[in-house]
Amino acid sequence: MIEVSNLSKSYGSLKAVDNISFSLKEGEILGFLGPNGAGKTTTMNMICGLMIPDEGEIKINGINLLENPKKAKRHIGYLPEIPPLYPDMTVMELLSFCCQLKDYNGNIQEECQRVISLCGIDNVKTRLIKNLSKGYRQRTGIATALIGNPKVLILDEPTVGLDPKQIKEIRDVIKSLSKKHSIILSSHILPEVNALCDRIVIINKGKIAAIDTPDNLSYSLQSSFNLYLEIEGPKEDVLYTISSLNNILSVEAVKQIDEKIFGYVVKGEKDKDIRRSLFYALADGKMPILKLEVEKMSLEDAFLHITLEEDLREGEE
């Protein structure tokens, strides 16, 4: 749905975006992450046609944004971090106004009602925007982005400043929208990105530092295959049995749960799945596994690792 190729943008001597390329697939939620000043907002402004790149190409649904901006922009719905809402309008008045701004040529009342229903704001559509909660204002902002049924939604910090209940509600709205729209989601809330996104782009100092799924990003940075197990049986026997297996790097009893039940952290060689051999060896010794979890690096740790590694490499050059 979006193809970004060799995109660059400078402000004087500062290279804010430096020759980046990535794509957004149909029906995908793509997380866009980076430290403050990394180039996220500049990139999103270029994708939305609000800023002209110095170099590179952007295609929206196959349409070159620079060559045919009006046609390409019809496929984009954009929600900035601070939605541009007019406080003295009602929700319905604002959405009708947005239809006119977007030169919508269908039935305006029907289109407004369609996006109202999608965003769950039917019960506040006649209220003034200044009287809405922050959560309903965010929903209204998303509704404005949906006018005209664009194929792509670009959402910049859609849950910033919301309480936990409102965050969950907005996440549910975004998840439901992904069934019919491709979405770029920029957020500093990493658990949110992990929960919603199919793939993640990490940008740092204007360059792409990583692109992958959340699970693959976490796994690729680990040096071992890590498990947490709760096993019933004599601790020394369990430790001996596990440490005797192939591809085991270390095993440690980390807590006692019951008289005969202990929790263990087991580290195996990175590319070796040790779960089957553990199961059979412990079953032969009549030491049942009561709990088994694969431990992986959190997205927050992966993000910090990637961005800090980039900074360290740059410092060494």
N, C-alpha and C positions, 0 to 999 in steps of 0.2 A: 504493500500500500504506500509506503514511503521508501525512497532510495536516496540516501545522502552519499555523495561521492566527492572526496577530496575537498572538503569544505574548509575555508580559512577566512578569518576576519581579524583585523588589527585595529587598535586604537592608538595612532601614533606609533611609538616604538614597541608598544605592548601587543604581543600576539595572543589575543583572547581565545581564538580557536585555530588550531594548527593542523590542517590537512587530515580531517577526520572523515571516516566513512562508516556507515551502518545502515541497517534496513529495519523496517517494521513490517511484519507479515500480516496477512489477513486474519482477523479474529484474535490477534495477539495483544497482550498487555506487556509493554516494554518499559521496564524501570530505567530511569535516567538519574544516575547518582554522581555526586562529586562534592568535594569540599567547597566552601564559600570561595568565590572567585575562580572556580575551575573552568568556567565557560558554558555552564548549563543554560543560563538564561539567554545568553547571546545566541547559542545554537537554536533554542526554541523560537526566539524572535525571528531568526532567519528562516526556519521551517514554516513559520506562520506568515511569512512575507512582510513582516514588520521592519525588517532590516535586510539590506542587500549585502551578500557576501563579497569579499574581495576576489575569491577564487572558488571554484567548485560548482557542483550541480545538485539540484534538489528536484526530485520527481514525486508528484503526488498522484497516486492512481495512474501512473504512466504519463502524466502531464508535466512538462517542464515548467517549474514555478517562475523562473526568470523570463521565459519566452511567452508564457500565457498565464500571467498571474491571476487574472479575474476568474478564469475557468478552473485553475488549480485550487484557488482558495475556496471555491464552492464545496470542495471535498473535506474541508477542515473546520472543526469546531474547537475554539480555544477558550480555556478558563485560566486567566492569570491568577497569580497568588492572591491579589486583592481584586475580587470581581467588580467590574464597573457597573454598579447598580445605582439606580436613581431612587433615593430614599422616599421621595414624595409621590412616587408612582405605586400603584398596586402591582402585584405579581402579573396579573393578566395584562395590565397596561404596558408594563415593561416588555413582556414577551411579544405583544402586538407591535410595539415600537421596533424591537429587534427584527421582526419579520420584514418591516418596511426598510430598515437599514440593509438587510441582506437581499433586498429586492425579491422576496419570496412571491411567486406568481400563483400559488394555490389558494385555498380557502384559509385565511389567516386564523379565524376562530378555531377551526378544526386542528390546525397545526399547533396552536397554543395549547389546546386541550390534550393533544397527543404527548407533548413534552411534559406537560403538567402531570399526566398519569404516569409516565415513565419515571419521573423523579419523586413521586409521592408527595406532591404539594397541592393536591386538590382542595384540601381543607383550609388552605391559606391563600387561595388565588385571588380573593377580593380584598385582602389586607394590604395596608401600606408596608412597603419593604422596610421602612425604618422601625416598624413595630415587630419585625420577625426576629426570632432567635438566630444566633450565628449559624446553627445547623441548617435552618430553613433558608437562610441567605445563601449558603453554599449550594444547597439543592437548586435554588433559583438560578444561581450562576451556571450550574451544569445545564439547566434547562435552556438558558440562552445559547449555550454552545451547541445544543442539539437541534436548534431551529434549522430547518431545511434538510434534516437527516443526513449530515455529513458522514462520510465513510471513516474518517479519522477524527479522534478526539485527542487534544493535547491538554493535559491537566497539570498545572503547576501548583504544587503544595495544596491539594484540595481539602486536606483535613487540618491544616494549621490553625491553632487556636480553639479547636473543638474539644468538648469533654469526651470521656470514653464512650458514652452512649451515642453521641453524635458521630464520633469517628466510626463506630461499627455500622451505623446507618448509612453513612456516605460510602464506606467500603462495600456494603451490600449493593448500593446503587451502581457503583463502578463495575462490580463483578457482573451484575445483570446486563449492563450496557455492552460488555465485551462479547456477548452472544451475537450482536449485530454490528459492532463497531470495532475497529482497531484503535488501540489506546497507547499513547505515550504518557507515562506518569512520572513526574519529578517529585521527589519527597525526601526529607531528611529523616523521616521515621522509618528506620530500617525494618522493624518487624512488619510494618505495613507493606513495604515493597516485597518482602519475603512471602507474605501471605497472598498477595495479589498478582505478582508478575510472573510471566512465563520465562522471560529472559531479562538480563540486566546489562546495561551499558554503564561502565564507570569511566568518567572523564576526569582528568587531573592535569592542571596547568595547560589546558587547551588541547590535550591529546587523549586519545582513547587508551585507557590503561588495561581494560578487560571487557570482554563481551562473552556471556555464557548464561546458562540457567543458574538459579541460586544454589542448587545442590552441587552442580559441577564446580562452581566457583569455590565453594567451601571445601569440597573433596580434593580438588587439585592442589590446594595449598597445604594439606596435611601431609606429614612425613610418614604416617603409619595408619593402619586400619584399626580403629579403636572401638572397643566394645565395653559396655557395662553389663554385668550379669549378677543376678542373685541366685545363689546355688545352695541347696540343702546338702549337708554332709560335713565330715571332719575337715576343718580348714587346711591342715597340713596335707591331707590326701588330695584335696582339690587343687592346691597350689602345685603339688608334685605332678599330678596328672596333666594339668594345663601346660606347665613349663616343659614337659617332656615332648610336647607335640612339635611338629615341623612348622616353620614360619612364624613362631611366637617370639616376639622381641622381649616382652616383659609381662608379668602378672603380679597384681598387688591386691591384697584384701584391704578395702578402704573403710568398711563399717560392718558392725554386727547388727543384724536385724532381729534375730531370735537366738535361742540357745544353740541351734544347729544350722542357722541360715546366715550367710555372710554376703556382703556385696563386694564384687571384684571389678577392677579395671584391667582389661587385657589389651595389649598392643601387639598387633601382628604386622607383618610386612605389608607395605602399602597396597600392592596390586594382588594380594592373596586374600581371598575370602575364607576366613578360618572358622566360620560358624558351623559348617557340617562336621568338621573333624572334632570340634569342641563337643558338639551334641553326642556323637557316637562314643567318644572317649569317656565322657561323664556318665552317659547311660550305661556303658559297660561296668562302670564302677558303682552303679546304683546311687549316683549323686545327681538328682534331678535339677534341671534349670527351671527356676520359677519366674525369672524375668530376664529378658535380653534386649538391649537397646544398642543400636549403632550410634556412636558418639561422633559428631562432626563439628567442625569449626562453625561458629555462628556467622551470619552474614555481616554483623558488625565487626567481628574480628577479621573476616576476609577483606572487608572494605578498608579497614585501617592498615592491614598488611600490604595490600596492593598500593594504596596511595603513599604510604611511608616508604615502601621499597622504591617506588618511582622517584620520590624525593631524594633518597639516599644515592640512587644511581646517578641522578642529575648532579648531585654534589660531588661525585667522584670524577665526573667528566672534566 
